[in-house]
Amino acid sequence: MKVTIIAGVAALGLGGAASAQDSVTLQLKWVTQAQFAGYYVAEDQGFYDEENLDVTIKPGGPDIAPEQVIAGGGADVIVTWMAAALAARERGVPLVNIAQPFSSGGLQLTCLAETGVESPEDFPGRTLGVWFFGNEYPFYAWMAQLGLPTDGSDAGVEVLKQAFNVDPLLQGQADCISTMTYNEYGQILDAGYTADELVNFNYLEEGVGMLEDGLYVLESDLEDPAFVDKMERFVRASMKGWKWAEENPEDAAQIVVDNDTSGAQTLDHQVYMMGEVAKLTEGSDGTLDEAAYQQTVETLLSAVSDDNPAITREPEGAWTHDITDAALK
């Protein structure tokens, strides 16, 4: 169900450009990489400046939960997956999706062909690597739909709590691991494996796909006309950044590397990542697809159990088109 923003922005004279730069703090879901290229491009190319915005982009990491950051006042807007956002909403952090730059998803389960895993029918008795911290919800929903216990029994699967790397597959600790098309899958290829030596199960193709990187704010902030106006400008500039990144992938990758203070990112990998991420943002103007939202909700609700504590009831007020309608008109 959507939430409608009633605040009269135009009536209060806030619909136009602000007279001075307004600050916005964006908390990313993960570290600086091309997964977030649109925001870094918008900053680098002056698109935020054009909207009179002073944007601070905060990288994420393994110990950073965007939902907790925004709940604690550390960000105005966050990038997170819808499953995690809906779970947080049900648990008292009233997040609202205001834009959905990623229209498709890149989550996969990747297996070595040599293990003999060719279809989900081969999962029983296997060890599967799973990311947690809100990333586990799609996996548990899928296992529930397959009727597979996740208790390590012979009729079920053993769940390996996977770190955010591909080591469990390379070191033989798991038969299959979680990967993103734009990141870890490329790391496995870089390790020397060929595509023919890998078997991929894309969550979307398996019918349990869920919306990934979206922009979320606190519902209470949407009652403030000035905040609404600021988010309209932020979304407009950010989507401009995403389109620029799609059209200039190598330059966008360089911008990402330039913003990576850790020095961990290489240009070659970021170029690869940007090419894959562009497939997920292609065709999106930032407007949330209601059908995709509903699929995410229905997938989560179809697998309510002790192993899948994402949501237990239909969300209310979890999204709005008002921001994108105003930003993109």
C-alpha positions as a Markdown table, in Angstrom:
| # | Residue | x | y | z |
|---|---|---|---|---|
| 1 | Met | 0.0 | 0.0 | 0.0 |
| 2 | Lys | 1.2 | 3.5 | -0.8 |
| 3 | Val | 1.4 | 6.6 | 1.4 |
| 4 | Thr | 0.3 | 9.9 | 0.0 |
| 5 | Ile | 2.1 | 13.0 | 0.9 |
| 6 | Ile | -0.4 | 15.7 | 1.6 |
| 7 | Ala | 2.0 | 18.5 | 2.4 |
| 8 | Gly | 1.4 | 21.5 | 0.2 |
| 9 | Val | 4.9 | 22.2 | -1.1 |
| 10 | Ala | 3.9 | 24.5 | -3.9 |
| 11 | Ala | 1.4 | 26.3 | -1.8 |
| 12 | Leu | 4.2 | 27.2 | 0.7 |
| 13 | Gly | 6.4 | 28.5 | -2.1 |
| 14 | Leu | 8.9 | 25.7 | -1.8 |
| 15 | Gly | 8.3 | 24.1 | -5.2 |
| 16 | Gly | 11.1 | 26.1 | -6.9 |
| 17 | Ala | 14.8 | 26.1 | -6.4 |
| 18 | Ala | 16.0 | 26.9 | -2.9 |
| 19 | Ser | 17.9 | 30.1 | -2.3 |
| 20 | Ala | 20.8 | 28.3 | -0.6 |
| 21 | Gln | 22.1 | 24.8 | -0.7 |
| 22 | Asp | 20.2 | 22.3 | 1.5 |
| 23 | Ser | 22.1 | 19.5 | 3.1 |
| 24 | Val | 21.3 | 15.9 | 2.4 |
| 25 | Thr | 23.0 | 12.9 | 3.9 |
| 26 | Leu | 22.8 | 9.7 | 2.0 |
| 27 | Gln | 23.7 | 6.4 | 3.6 |
| 28 | Leu | 24.7 | 3.7 | 1.2 |
| 29 | Lys | 24.0 | 0.0 | 1.7 |
| 30 | Trp | 27.6 | -1.0 | 1.0 |
| 31 | Val | 31.1 | 0.3 | 0.4 |
| 32 | Thr | 32.0 | 2.8 | -2.4 |
| 33 | Gln | 31.5 | 0.9 | -5.7 |
| 34 | Ala | 29.7 | 1.2 | -9.0 |
| 35 | Gln | 26.6 | -0.2 | -7.4 |
| 36 | Phe | 26.1 | 3.4 | -6.3 |
| 37 | Ala | 27.6 | 5.1 | -9.3 |
| 38 | Gly | 24.6 | 7.3 | -10.0 |
| 39 | Tyr | 25.0 | 9.2 | -6.7 |
| 40 | Tyr | 28.8 | 9.8 | -7.1 |
| 41 | Val | 28.2 | 10.9 | -10.7 |
| 42 | Ala | 25.5 | 13.3 | -9.6 |
| 43 | Glu | 27.9 | 14.9 | -7.1 |
| 44 | Asp | 30.9 | 14.9 | -9.5 |
| 45 | Gln | 29.0 | 16.3 | -12.5 |
| 46 | Gly | 27.3 | 19.0 | -10.5 |
| 47 | Phe | 23.8 | 17.7 | -10.7 |
| 48 | Tyr | 23.3 | 18.1 | -7.0 |
| 49 | Asp | 24.7 | 21.6 | -7.2 |
| 50 | Glu | 22.2 | 22.4 | -9.9 |
| 51 | Glu | 19.4 | 21.5 | -7.5 |
| 52 | Asn | 21.0 | 23.6 | -4.7 |
| 53 | Leu | 21.9 | 20.5 | -2.7 |
| 54 | Asp | 24.9 | 19.8 | -0.6 |
| 55 | Val | 25.0 | 16.0 | -0.5 |
| 56 | Thr | 27.1 | 13.9 | 1.8 |
| 57 | Ile | 27.5 | 10.3 | 0.6 |
| 58 | Lys | 28.3 | 7.9 | 3.5 |
| 59 | Pro | 29.7 | 4.5 | 2.4 |
| 60 | Gly | 28.4 | 1.4 | 4.1 |
| 61 | Gly | 30.2 | -1.7 | 5.2 |
| 62 | Pro | 29.8 | -5.1 | 7.0 |
| 63 | Asp | 29.0 | -3.4 | 10.3 |
| 64 | Ile | 26.7 | -0.7 | 9.0 |
| 65 | Ala | 22.9 | -1.2 | 8.7 |
| 66 | Pro | 21.4 | 1.7 | 6.8 |
| 67 | Glu | 18.0 | 1.1 | 8.6 |
| 68 | Gln | 19.7 | 1.7 | 11.9 |
| 69 | Val | 21.6 | 4.7 | 10.7 |
| 70 | Ile | 18.5 | 6.5 | 9.6 |
| 71 | Ala | 16.6 | 5.5 | 12.7 |
| 72 | Gly | 19.3 | 7.1 | 14.7 |
| 73 | Gly | 19.3 | 10.3 | 12.8 |
| 74 | Gly | 22.5 | 9.6 | 10.9 |
| 75 | Ala | 21.0 | 10.0 | 7.4 |
| 76 | Asp | 18.2 | 11.7 | 5.6 |
| 77 | Val | 17.8 | 9.0 | 3.0 |
| 78 | Ile | 19.3 | 5.5 | 2.6 |
| 79 | Val | 19.9 | 2.9 | -0.1 |
| 80 | Thr | 18.7 | -0.5 | 0.9 |
| 81 | Trp | 16.8 | -3.6 | -0.4 |
| 82 | Met | 13.1 | -3.7 | -0.1 |
| 83 | Ala | 13.0 | -6.9 | 2.0 |
| 84 | Ala | 15.2 | -5.2 | 4.6 |
| 85 | Ala | 13.2 | -2.0 | 4.5 |
| 86 | Leu | 9.9 | -3.8 | 4.9 |
| 87 | Ala | 11.3 | -5.9 | 7.8 |
| 88 | Ala | 12.5 | -2.7 | 9.5 |
| 89 | Arg | 9.1 | -1.0 | 9.0 |
| 90 | Glu | 7.3 | -3.9 | 10.7 |
| 91 | Arg | 9.8 | -3.6 | 13.6 |
| 92 | Gly | 9.2 | 0.0 | 14.2 |
| 93 | Val | 11.4 | 1.9 | 11.7 |
| 94 | Pro | 8.7 | 3.4 | 9.4 |
| 95 | Leu | 10.7 | 3.5 | 6.1 |
| 96 | Val | 9.0 | 4.6 | 2.9 |
| 97 | Asn | 10.3 | 3.9 | -0.6 |
| 98 | Ile | 10.4 | 7.3 | -2.5 |
| 99 | Ala | 12.2 | 6.0 | -5.6 |
| 100 | Gln | 13.5 | 2.8 | -7.2 |
| 101 | Pro | 16.5 | 3.3 | -9.4 |
| 102 | Phe | 17.1 | -0.5 | -9.7 |
| 103 | Ser | 14.3 | -1.9 | -11.8 |
| 104 | Ser | 15.8 | -5.4 | -11.8 |
| 105 | Gly | 17.8 | -7.5 | -9.4 |
| 106 | Gly | 21.3 | -9.0 | -9.5 |
| 107 | Leu | 21.1 | -11.6 | -6.6 |
| 108 | Gln | 22.1 | -15.1 | -7.6 |
| 109 | Leu | 23.2 | -18.4 | -6.0 |
| 110 | Thr | 26.3 | -19.5 | -7.8 |
| 111 | Cys | 27.6 | -23.1 | -7.8 |
| 112 | Leu | 30.5 | -24.9 | -9.2 |
| 113 | Ala | 29.4 | -27.2 | -12.0 |
| 114 | Glu | 31.8 | -29.9 | -10.7 |
| 115 | Thr | 29.7 | -30.3 | -7.6 |
| 116 | Gly | 26.8 | -31.8 | -9.7 |
| 117 | Val | 24.3 | -29.1 | -8.8 |
| 118 | Glu | 22.3 | -28.5 | -11.9 |
| 119 | Ser | 18.8 | -27.5 | -10.6 |
| 120 | Pro | 17.2 | -26.8 | -7.2 |
| 121 | Glu | 16.3 | -30.5 | -7.0 |
| 122 | Asp | 20.0 | -31.0 | -6.3 |
| 123 | Phe | 20.0 | -28.7 | -3.2 |
| 124 | Pro | 19.1 | -31.3 | -0.5 |
| 125 | Gly | 22.2 | -32.3 | 1.4 |
| 126 | Arg | 24.2 | -29.3 | 0.1 |
| 127 | Thr | 25.9 | -26.4 | 1.9 |
| 128 | Leu | 24.7 | -23.0 | 0.6 |
| 129 | Gly | 26.4 | -19.7 | 1.5 |
| 130 | Val | 24.0 | -17.0 | 2.5 |
| 131 | Trp | 24.5 | -13.3 | 3.3 |
| 132 | Phe | 22.7 | -12.1 | 6.4 |
| 133 | Phe | 22.1 | -8.5 | 7.8 |
| 134 | Gly | 18.8 | -8.3 | 5.9 |
| 135 | Asn | 20.1 | -10.1 | 2.8 |
| 136 | Glu | 18.9 | -13.5 | 3.9 |
| 137 | Tyr | 15.2 | -12.9 | 3.4 |
| 138 | Pro | 15.1 | -13.8 | -0.3 |
| 139 | Phe | 17.0 | -17.0 | 0.4 |
| 140 | Tyr | 14.7 | -18.2 | 3.1 |
| 141 | Ala | 11.6 | -17.3 | 1.1 |
| 142 | Trp | 13.0 | -19.4 | -1.8 |
| 143 | Met | 13.8 | -22.4 | 0.4 |
| 144 | Ala | 10.3 | -22.2 | 1.9 |
| 145 | Gln | 8.8 | -22.2 | -1.6 |
| 146 | Leu | 10.9 | -25.2 | -2.4 |
| 147 | Gly | 9.8 | -27.0 | 0.8 |
| 148 | Leu | 13.5 | -27.4 | 1.9 |
| 149 | Pro | 14.3 | -27.3 | 5.6 |
| 150 | Thr | 17.4 | -25.1 | 6.4 |
| 151 | Asp | 18.4 | -27.2 | 9.4 |
| 152 | Gly | 21.2 | -29.1 | 7.8 |
| 153 | Ser | 19.2 | -32.3 | 7.6 |
| 154 | Asp | 19.7 | -34.8 | 4.7 |
| 155 | Ala | 16.4 | -33.6 | 3.2 |
| 156 | Gly | 17.3 | -30.0 | 3.6 |
| 157 | Val | 20.2 | -27.7 | 3.2 |
| 158 | Glu | 23.0 | -26.5 | 5.5 |
| 159 | Val | 23.2 | -22.7 | 5.7 |
| 160 | Leu | 26.7 | -21.2 | 5.8 |
| 161 | Lys | 26.7 | -17.7 | 7.1 |
| 162 | Gln | 28.7 | -16.2 | 4.3 |
| 163 | Ala | 31.0 | -13.3 | 4.6 |
| 164 | Phe | 30.8 | -10.7 | 1.9 |
| 165 | Asn | 33.4 | -12.5 | -0.3 |
| 166 | Val | 33.6 | -15.6 | -2.5 |
| 167 | Asp | 36.0 | -17.6 | -0.3 |
| 168 | Pro | 33.6 | -20.4 | 0.7 |
| 169 | Leu | 33.2 | -21.4 | -2.9 |
| 170 | Leu | 36.9 | -21.1 | -3.8 |
| 171 | Gln | 38.0 | -23.0 | -0.7 |
| 172 | Gly | 35.4 | -25.8 | -1.0 |
| 173 | Gln | 33.4 | -24.8 | 2.1 |
| 174 | Ala | 30.1 | -24.5 | 0.3 |
| 175 | Asp | 28.6 | -26.0 | -2.8 |
| 176 | Cys | 26.9 | -22.7 | -3.8 |
| 177 | Ile | 27.3 | -19.2 | -2.5 |
| 178 | Ser | 25.4 | -15.9 | -2.8 |
| 179 | Thr | 26.7 | -13.6 | -5.5 |
| 180 | Met | 25.6 | -10.4 | -7.3 |
| 181 | Thr | 25.8 | -10.3 | -11.1 |
| 182 | Tyr | 27.8 | -7.1 | -10.9 |
| 183 | Asn | 30.3 | -8.0 | -8.2 |
| 184 | Glu | 31.0 | -11.4 | -6.7 |
| 185 | Tyr | 30.3 | -13.3 | -9.9 |
| 186 | Gly | 33.0 | -11.3 | -11.6 |
| 187 | Gln | 35.3 | -12.1 | -8.7 |
| 188 | Ile | 34.8 | -15.8 | -9.3 |
| 189 | Leu | 35.6 | -15.3 | -13.0 |
| 190 | Asp | 38.7 | -13.3 | -12.0 |
| 191 | Ala | 39.8 | -16.3 | -9.8 |
| 192 | Gly | 40.2 | -18.3 | -13.0 |
| 193 | Tyr | 36.8 | -20.0 | -13.4 |
| 194 | Thr | 35.0 | -19.8 | -16.7 |
| 195 | Ala | 31.2 | -19.3 | -17.1 |
| 196 | Asp | 30.9 | -22.9 | -18.3 |
| 197 | Glu | 32.3 | -24.1 | -15.0 |
| 198 | Leu | 29.6 | -22.2 | -13.0 |
| 199 | Val | 25.9 | -22.8 | -12.5 |
| 200 | Asn | 23.8 | -19.7 | -11.6 |
| 201 | Phe | 20.3 | -19.5 | -10.1 |
| 202 | Asn | 19.0 | -15.9 | -10.5 |
| 203 | Tyr | 16.4 | -15.2 | -7.9 |
| 204 | Leu | 14.2 | -13.3 | -10.3 |
| 205 | Glu | 14.2 | -16.2 | -12.7 |
| 206 | Glu | 13.3 | -18.6 | -9.9 |
| 207 | Gly | 10.2 | -16.5 | -9.1 |
| 208 | Val | 11.4 | -15.1 | -5.8 |
| 209 | Gly | 13.0 | -12.0 | -7.0 |
| 210 | Met | 12.7 | -9.0 | -4.7 |
| 211 | Leu | 13.4 | -5.3 | -5.4 |
| 212 | Glu | 16.9 | -4.4 | -4.5 |
| 213 | Asp | 18.5 | -0.9 | -4.3 |
| 214 | Gly | 15.8 | 1.7 | -3.6 |
| 215 | Leu | 15.8 | 5.1 | -1.8 |
| 216 | Tyr | 14.0 | 5.2 | 1.6 |
| 217 | Val | 13.2 | 7.9 | 4.1 |
| 218 | Leu | 11.4 | 8.0 | 7.4 |
| 219 | Glu | 7.6 | 8.4 | 7.0 |
| 220 | Ser | 7.5 | 11.3 | 9.6 |
| 221 | Asp | 10.0 | 13.3 | 7.5 |
| 222 | Leu | 7.5 | 13.3 | 4.6 |
| 223 | Glu | 5.2 | 15.5 | 6.7 |
| 224 | Asp | 7.6 | 18.3 | 6.3 |
| 225 | Pro | 7.1 | 20.3 | 3.1 |
| 226 | Ala | 10.7 | 21.5 | 3.0 |
| 227 | Phe | 12.0 | 17.9 | 3.3 |
| 228 | Val | 9.7 | 16.8 | 0.6 |
| 229 | Asp | 10.9 | 19.5 | -1.7 |
| 230 | Lys | 14.5 | 18.6 | -0.9 |
| 231 | Met | 13.9 | 14.9 | -1.7 |
| 232 | Glu | 12.2 | 15.8 | -5.0 |
| 233 | Arg | 15.4 | 17.7 | -6.0 |
| 234 | Phe | 17.6 | 14.9 | -4.7 |
| 235 | Val | 15.8 | 12.2 | -6.7 |
| 236 | Arg | 15.8 | 14.3 | -9.9 |
| 237 | Ala | 19.5 | 14.9 | -9.7 |
| 238 | Ser | 20.3 | 11.3 | -8.7 |
| 239 | Met | 18.4 | 9.8 | -11.6 |
| 240 | Lys | 20.2 | 12.2 | -13.9 |
| 241 | Gly | 23.4 | 10.8 | -12.4 |
| 242 | Trp | 22.3 | 7.3 | -13.1 |
| 243 | Lys | 21.4 | 8.0 | -16.7 |
| 244 | Trp | 24.8 | 9.7 | -17.2 |
| 245 | Ala | 26.5 | 6.6 | -15.7 |
| 246 | Glu | 24.7 | 4.3 | -18.0 |
| 247 | Glu | 25.8 | 6.3 | -21.0 |
| 248 | Asn | 29.4 | 6.8 | -19.8 |
| 249 | Pro | 30.2 | 3.6 | -17.9 |
| 250 | Glu | 34.0 | 3.9 | -18.0 |
| 251 | Asp | 34.0 | 7.5 | -16.9 |
| 252 | Ala | 31.4 | 6.6 | -14.2 |
| 253 | Ala | 33.7 | 3.8 | -13.0 |
| 254 | Gln | 36.6 | 6.2 | -12.7 |
| 255 | Ile | 34.5 | 8.6 | -10.7 |
| 256 | Val | 33.7 | 5.8 | -8.3 |
| 257 | Val | 37.4 | 4.9 | -8.0 |
| 258 | Asp | 38.3 | 8.5 | -7.3 |
| 259 | Asn | 35.8 | 8.6 | -4.4 |
| 260 | Asp | 37.0 | 5.3 | -2.9 |
| 261 | Thr | 39.1 | 6.5 | 0.1 |
| 262 | Ser | 39.9 | 2.9 | 1.0 |
| 263 | Gly | 41.9 | 2.3 | -2.1 |
| 264 | Ala | 40.3 | -1.2 | -2.4 |
| 265 | Gln | 38.6 | -0.7 | -5.8 |
| 266 | Thr | 40.3 | -1.2 | -9.1 |
| 267 | Leu | 39.3 | 0.5 | -12.2 |
| 268 | Asp | 39.0 | -2.8 | -14.2 |
| 269 | His | 36.6 | -4.3 | -11.7 |
| 270 | Gln | 34.5 | -1.1 | -11.4 |
| 271 | Val | 34.2 | -0.9 | -15.2 |
| 272 | Tyr | 32.9 | -4.5 | -15.1 |
| 273 | Met | 30.6 | -3.7 | -12.3 |
| 274 | Met | 29.2 | -0.5 | -14.0 |
| 275 | Gly | 28.4 | -2.5 | -17.1 |
| 276 | Glu | 26.4 | -5.0 | -15.1 |
| 277 | Val | 24.7 | -2.4 | -12.8 |
| 278 | Ala | 23.6 | -0.5 | -15.9 |
| 279 | Lys | 21.5 | -3.6 | -16.9 |
| 280 | Leu | 19.6 | -3.2 | -13.6 |
| 281 | Thr | 19.0 | 0.5 | -13.9 |
| 282 | Glu | 18.3 | 0.5 | -17.6 |
| 283 | Gly | 14.8 | 1.8 | -18.4 |
| 284 | Ser | 14.2 | 3.0 | -14.9 |
| 285 | Asp | 13.2 | 6.6 | -14.3 |
| 286 | Gly | 13.1 | 6.0 | -10.5 |
| 287 | Thr | 9.4 | 5.3 | -10.3 |
| 288 | Leu | 8.5 | 2.3 | -8.2 |
| 289 | Asp | 6.8 | -0.5 | -10.2 |
| 290 | Glu | 3.7 | -1.4 | -8.1 |
| 291 | Ala | 3.7 | -5.0 | -9.5 |
| 292 | Ala | 7.3 | -5.5 | -8.6 |
| 293 | Tyr | 6.6 | -4.2 | -5.1 |
| 294 | Gln | 3.6 | -6.5 | -4.8 |
| 295 | Gln | 5.7 | -9.5 | -5.9 |
| 296 | Thr | 8.3 | -8.7 | -3.2 |
| 297 | Val | 5.6 | -8.5 | -0.6 |
| 298 | Glu | 3.9 | -11.7 | -1.7 |
| 299 | Thr | 7.2 | -13.6 | -1.8 |
| 300 | Leu | 8.0 | -12.6 | 1.7 |
| 301 | Leu | 4.5 | -13.4 | 3.0 |
| 302 | Ser | 4.5 | -16.8 | 1.3 |
| 303 | Ala | 7.4 | -17.9 | 3.4 |
| 304 | Val | 6.5 | -16.6 | 6.9 |
| 305 | Ser | 8.2 | -19.0 | 9.4 |
| 306 | Asp | 10.8 | -19.0 | 12.1 |
| 307 | Asp | 13.5 | -19.1 | 9.5 |
| 308 | Asn | 12.0 | -16.1 | 7.6 |
| 309 | Pro | 11.2 | -13.3 | 10.0 |
| 310 | Ala | 11.0 | -10.5 | 7.4 |
| 311 | Ile | 7.3 | -9.6 | 7.5 |
| 312 | Thr | 4.2 | -11.2 | 8.9 |
| 313 | Arg | 1.5 | -9.0 | 7.5 |
| 314 | Glu | 0.8 | -6.8 | 4.5 |
| 315 | Pro | 2.6 | -3.5 | 4.9 |
| 316 | Glu | 0.8 | -0.2 | 4.9 |
| 317 | Gly | 2.2 | 3.1 | 3.7 |
| 318 | Ala | 5.5 | 1.6 | 2.6 |
| 319 | Trp | 5.9 | 3.5 | -0.6 |
| 320 | Thr | 4.9 | 6.7 | -2.4 |
| 321 | His | 5.0 | 7.9 | -6.0 |
| 322 | Asp | 4.6 | 11.5 | -4.9 |
| 323 | Ile | 8.3 | 12.2 | -4.9 |
| 324 | Thr | 9.1 | 10.8 | -8.3 |
| 325 | Asp | 5.9 | 12.2 | -9.8 |
| 326 | Ala | 7.0 | 15.7 | -8.8 |
| 327 | Ala | 10.7 | 15.2 | -9.5 |
| 328 | Leu | 10.3 | 13.8 | -13.0 |
| 329 | Lys | 7.4 | 15.8 | -14.4 |
